[in-house]
Amino acid sequence: MKKIGVLLIQLGTPDSPKTNDVRRYLSEFLNDPRVIDLPWLGRKLLVNGLIVPFRAPKSAKIYKELWDFGGGISPLITHSERVKNKLQARFGNKNVTVHLAMRYQNPSMYDVMEEMRTEEYDKIIVLPLFPQYASASTGSAFALAMKIISKWWVTPEMIYLNQFWDNEGYIDSIVENAKQFDFSEYDHFLFSYHGLPERQVDKVHLNGGNCTSAKCKTELNAENQFCYQATCYATTRKLLQKLNIPEGKYTVAFQSRLDKKWLTPFSDKIVAELAQKGDKKILAFSPAFVADCLETVIEIGDEYQEIFKVNGGDKIQLVPSSNDNDRFIDGLESMIRKYDLSI
């Protein structure tokens, strides 16, 4: 029987909300050339000279709010550990061992993969917990995994799972979490995905193509199957079908932007516009995040709530992320078993 290792990868989080730890996290994260795809010198000057020194103290205060919400620990760590443990329980303690690493900070991919190397697995399945492929998330995780493995003297069989936006377990976990709310109480439904620079999204379209020519907002095809924007809209279409949300009652938008040249529409602008036109209650989904984190709990649940109220709205209700919902674990299990019938 083959000995199999599964590596779950999350984006990462500071070790604590202290400014020094936040600074260290931001520096590692933003200096990744797949995250800020500028020439080396320009990226170093921008990140180390401007962004990190000014952003770290402000971000530390926000992370402190998140830690308080999570009972003194990052919810991202808590939910991810629960997912790992639940998934391990599905396979018992036989020939499959599930590991968890963060792309940035701890538990680091270097440490976790060194542990995996000593286990002498026959096969390793690398599964970043990002439903929709993007070079800045999944691509970066794969790049580091390959870099680390390239230095091993013995390389086992490697399987890289690059996206799972259409996995039924993942979709159903969001639907189940949404069903705790009475849809009739809400005026509008917001599907908010993490933003990306337009130039990064366009890079997946070869031969001069772009999201407009590839019809990324309306269909999924051979040209745009790895386009982040296309899979975000495709994810929404699957959710709309299962949730029975009609046309005209929802908006797909993108959050966490750094400048105007990111994917539009911007979630915060949509929230303000909905309030100004008279909507009082919004139910917000965050399908790009499988674990509640700063972008869901604080950005949507706190900051967007303030924007909504200032502009005349009453309440934005955040639908919890997949977290450790059993249907999400079902989905992860099915993806892993697909690549080895013996497990």
N, C-alpha and C positions, 0 to 999 in steps of 0.2 A: 504493500500500500504506500502510495506516494506521501511524502511529508510536505505539507503546504503551509506557507506563511501568507497572511493577508495583511497588507499595509493600508490602513485608513489614514488619509491626510486631510487635516483642516488647515485653514489659512494661518491662524496663530493669534496670539494675544500677549500683551506685556506680562512679565512675571508678577507685577503688582501695579497699582495705580500711582506709585511714586514717580516723580518726574524723571529720574535717572533711568528707571526701567522702561518708561514710555518712550524716552528718547532713544534707548537702545533698540527697542522694537521698531519704531518708525524709521530709524536709520537703516536697519537690515531690510525692512519691507520696501522702502521707497528707493533704495539704491539698487534694487533688482532691475536689470535692464528690460525685463519683460513687463514690469509694472510702469516704469517711466522710460519709454523707449526713445531716449535722446542719446546723442553721442556721449561717450564716457565723461569727458571734461565738463560738458554742459550739465549733465546729470549730477555730477559731484558738486558743482558750484551751486546749482539750484537746491538740491536736497540738503547738503551739509552746511551750506552758507545761508540759506533762506528758510526753507520749509521746516526742517527739524528744530533749529534753535527757537523759532517763534511759535511753532505749533505744539511742541512738547508740553510746556506748562499749561496751555489751554486744554490740550487733550487729557492731561493727567486729572484735571478736575472732572471731566466727563467720564473717564474711566472709574473715578472714585464713585460716581453715581451708579455706574454699572455694577461695581463690586458690592455696593450696599444693597442693590436689588438682588444680587445673587447670594446674599448671606455671607459676604466676605471673600468670595471667590468669583472668577469669571464664569458666567453662565455657559460660555462656549466650551470651557474645559469640563464643566459638570455634565452638560448634555452629551458631549463627545465621549466621555468616559462611560456613561451609561449605555450609549450605542455600542461601544466596543464590548462591554461586558454582556449585554443582551445578545449580541451577534455571536460571541464566543459560546454562550450557552446553547445556541442552536446547533453547534457542531460538537458539543461536549469537549472532552479533553483527549480526543483521539489523535487524528493526523492533521488537524487544522488548528493553527494558532493565529489569533487576531492581534495585531499591534496597532497602536495609535501614535501618530507624530504630527507636529505642527510644521508647516513650511517655514515659518519664521518664529524664532524663540523656542520655548520648551513645552513638551518634550521634543527635542530637536531631531530632525531626520538623520543627522549624522550619528547620534547616540543610538536611536532606535534601530537604524539599519545595521549598525555594527553588531548589535545584539542579534539581529536576524542573520547576519553573516555566520556567526558562530553556531547557529542552529542547523546549518547545512541543509537548508530546504531543497527539495527536488524542484519545487515550483514556488514562485512568489507572484501574488496578484496585487497590483498596485491600484488602489481605488481612492482617488481624491474625492472628497465629499462636496463637489461642486456640480450640481445637476446639469448646467449649461456650460459647454466648453468655452473657455477663453484662454488666450495665450498668457494673460496676466495671472491666472489662477491655476487651472489644470496644466497648461503648458509649462508654467514655471515649476510646478511640483514634479512633473515628469522629467524636466531638464535636470533638476537637482538629483533625483533618484538615479537617473542614468549616469550622471557624473560620479556619484558615490559608487555605484555598482561597477563602473568601468575600471575601478582600482582593485576590485576583488580578483584573486587568482582563479577562483572557480565561480563561474557565473551560472546560476540555475536558470531553468526555463522562466521567462518573464512574460507576464500578461499585464497590459495597461488598459484600464477601462476609462475611456476619455469623457463620457457624458452619460447621463441617465435621466434626462428630462422627461422621457416617455415611459419610464418604468412605472408600472401600475401601482406598486407598493408606495412609491414616493408620491404619486398623484393622490392616491387614496388617503394617505396620511394627512395631507393638507385638507382634503374634503372632510375627513372625520373631525379634524380640529375645528373646522368652520361650522360644523353642524351644531355646535353648542350655542350658536347665536341664532336669533330669529331674524331671518333675512328681511321680513316685511317691515322691520323697524328702520331699515337703512335706505337712505336716499340714493346712495351711489356706492360702487365697489371699486377700490383702487388696487391694481396689481403693480407693485413697486419693486423693480429689480435694481441691482447695483449698476451704476453707470460705468461707462468706459469711454475713452476718447474715440471720436469717430474715425480717426486715422488708424487706430488699432483694429477696429471692427472691419474697416475696408480692406485691410491687408489679407483677409482670407479670400477675397474675391480676386481671382487671377485675370490676366488679360484685360486690365482696365475696367473690370466690372465693379459694381458697388451695390449697396443694399437696395437702391431704387431699381436698378436693372434686374436684380435677382429676385425682386418681389418679396423681400424678407418679412414685410409686415403682414402679408396675406397668404403666403404658402411656403411649404418646405420642399426643397427640391435638391437635385444632385449638386447644384452650384453653391447652395447656401446651407447645407446640412451641418457645417461646423461654424456657421456665423452665429455669434452670440445673440445679436438682435433677433435673428430669425428663430432661434430656438426659444427665446423668451416669449415671443408671440405665439409660437406653437404650443408651449407650455400653457399659456393662458387659454388657448382654444380648447385644450383638453380639459382644463378646470371648468371653463364655462359650460361645457357640455354636461359634466357631471353635477355641477351646481345649479344648472338651469337658470343662469343669469342672462337676461335678454339683451339684445343690442341697445345701445343708448344708455345703459345703466352702469357701464364700467369704463375704465380708462387704464391703459398700459402706460407706465411711466418709469423713469429712471432716477435714482437718488444718488447722493454722495458725490456729486460732481465737483471738479476743481476749477473748471472754467466753462465758457460758453460753447466750446467746440466738442462737447460731450454729447452722448446720445440724448435725444429729446423725444417727448416732452419731459421736463424736469418735474419730479414728484412734488417738490415743495410749491412750485408755481401752480400745479394742478390743484393742490389742496386749497390754496388761497382763492383760486378762481371758483372752485365749487362752493366755497363758503360765501363768496360775493354774489353768486347767482341764487343763493337761498337754501342750499343743501344744509341740513342740520346734523345728519349723522352719516358717517362713512365707515364701511368695513374694509380694512386694509389687509392685503395679503403680501407676503414677501417671499415668493417662491425660489429666489436665488439663494436663500439662506436656509440650510437644513437644520441649523441650530440657532436659537435666539442669542443675540449678541448686541454689540453697541449699535449697529445699524438698524436693528429692529426695536429693541427695548427703549433706547434713548432717542435715536433719530426720528423714528416714526411715532413711537408711543409717547414721547415727551416733547421734542422740538416741533414736530408737525402738529401735535395737539395745540401747542401755543399759537402756531401760525393760523390754524383753523379757527380758533376761538377769537383771535384778534380781528379776523375778517368776517366774523358773524356766525360761525358755526358753533356747534355744541360739543360733539364727541367724535373722535376717531378711535374706533375699536380695532386693535391689532389682533389678527388671527395668529395664534402661536405657530412657530415653525414646526417642522416635522419632529424635531427633538428626538425622543426615544419612543415615539409612537410605534406600536407593534406592527402596523402595516408598513412603516418605513423599514423596520428590521426585516420583515418579509421580503421587501424589495431588494435589500442588500444581499440577503441570503440567496435569493433566486439568481442574482447576477453572478455570485461566486460559484454556485453549483453548476451553472451553465457551462463553465469552463473545466469542470472535472466531474464526470458522472459518478466517480467512485466515492465522492463525498456527499 
